[in-house]
Amino acid sequence: MDRFLNDELGFDQRDRRQLSRALARTSEVRLFRRIQAVLLVARGQSFAAAAQTTGLSLRSVYNLVRRYLQSHQAADLEDRPRSGRPRLCGA
């Protein structure tokens, strides 16, 4: 079963408010989609529905929810630093 109750996952009203505020503040599309996916799950939608709505993979939604629930901080959904040389446009 892909649908869980909020208390089974560990979301509460504070999480939903925090995610809603973070969603309203962000201007980066990738971060917006990540926060939106976690917020949809926090509001009771299934992981599959959140993935379909945001265009993310189901695995990504599971990973994002897990990452958020470890710290309950929306900032943890931002891109992580990557090693190596950055890609160049058009290369």
C-alpha positions in Angstrom: 0.0 0.0 0.0 1.4 3.3 -1.1 -0.7 5.6 1.1 0.2 6.3 4.7 -1.3 8.3 7.5 0.7 11.4 8.4 1.4 10.1 11.9 2.7 6.8 10.5 5.4 8.7 8.6 6.2 11.3 11.2 4.7 14.4 9.7 2.8 16.9 11.9 1.1 20.3 11.4 4.4 22.1 12.0 6.0 20.2 9.2 3.2 21.1 6.8 3.5 24.8 7.7 7.3 24.8 7.4 7.1 23.1 4.0 4.4 25.5 2.8 6.5 28.5 3.8 9.6 27.0 2.1 7.7 26.3 -1.0 6.5 29.9 -1.2 10.0 31.3 -0.7 11.9 29.2 -3.2 12.5 30.4 -6.8 14.6 27.4 -7.9 12.5 24.9 -9.9 14.3 21.8 -8.8 14.0 22.7 -5.1 10.4 23.7 -5.6 9.5 20.3 -7.0 11.3 18.5 -4.2 9.6 20.5 -1.5 6.2 20.2 -3.3 6.6 16.4 -3.4 7.3 16.1 0.3 4.5 18.5 1.1 2.0 16.5 -0.9 3.0 13.3 1.0 2.8 15.2 4.3 -0.7 16.2 3.4 -1.7 12.6 2.9 -1.2 12.0 -0.8 0.4 8.8 -1.9 4.0 8.7 -3.0 2.9 7.7 -6.5 0.5 10.7 -6.7 3.2 13.0 -5.5 5.6 11.6 -8.0 3.1 12.0 -10.9 2.2 15.6 -9.8 5.8 16.8 -9.6 7.3 14.8 -12.4 9.8 13.2 -10.1 10.5 9.5 -10.0 8.8 7.4 -7.3 12.2 6.5 -5.9 13.1 10.2 -5.7 10.0 11.0 -3.7 10.7 8.1 -1.3 14.3 9.4 -0.8 13.2 13.0 -0.4 10.7 12.1 2.3 13.2 10.0 4.1 15.8 12.8 3.9 13.3 15.4 5.2 12.1 13.2 8.1 15.6 12.7 9.3 16.0 16.3 10.3 12.6 18.0 9.6 14.4 20.8 7.8 13.3 21.9 4.3 16.9 23.0 3.6 18.0 19.4 3.5 16.1 19.0 0.3 18.5 21.4 -1.5 21.2 20.0 -3.9 24.1 18.5 -2.0 27.7 19.6 -2.9 29.2 17.4 -5.6 32.8 16.5 -6.1 34.6 17.0 -9.3 34.6 19.6 -12.0 31.3 21.3 -12.8 29.7 20.6 -16.1 29.9 23.2 -18.8 26.9 24.3 -20.8 27.0 23.0 -24.3 29.8 20.6 -23.7 
